[in-house]
């Protein structure tokens, strides 16, 4: 019963980390420019 919920949380955390990493990469590139 907990598997689907854990998968949803895992996917949400992954998306959050990816969005943060992309934002940090973009901000770093802007700083370099």
C-alpha positions as CSV (number, residue, x, y, z in Angstrom):
1,X,0.0,0.0,0.0
2,X,2.9,2.4,0.7
3,X,4.8,1.7,-2.6
4,X,2.8,4.1,-4.8
5,X,2.9,6.9,-2.2
6,X,6.7,6.4,-1.8
7,X,7.1,6.5,-5.6
8,X,5.2,9.7,-5.8
9,X,7.2,11.3,-3.1
10,X,10.5,10.1,-4.7
11,X,9.4,11.5,-8.1
12,X,8.5,14.8,-6.5
13,X,11.8,15.1,-4.8
14,X,13.7,14.2,-8.0
15,X,11.8,16.9,-9.9
16,X,12.5,19.4,-7.1
17,X,16.2,18.6,-7.1
18,X,16.4,18.8,-10.9
19,X,14.6,22.2,-11.0
20,X,17.0,23.5,-8.3
21,X,20.1,22.2,-10.1
22,X,18.9,23.8,-13.3
23,X,18.3,27.1,-11.6
24,X,21.7,27.0,-9.9
25,X,23.4,26.1,-13.2
26,X,21.6,29.0,-15.0
27,X,22.4,31.5,-12.2
28,X,26.1,30.4,-12.3
29,X,26.2,30.8,-16.1
30,X,24.7,34.3,-15.7
31,X,27.4,35.1,-13.1
32,X,30.1,34.0,-15.5
33,X,28.7,36.2,-18.3
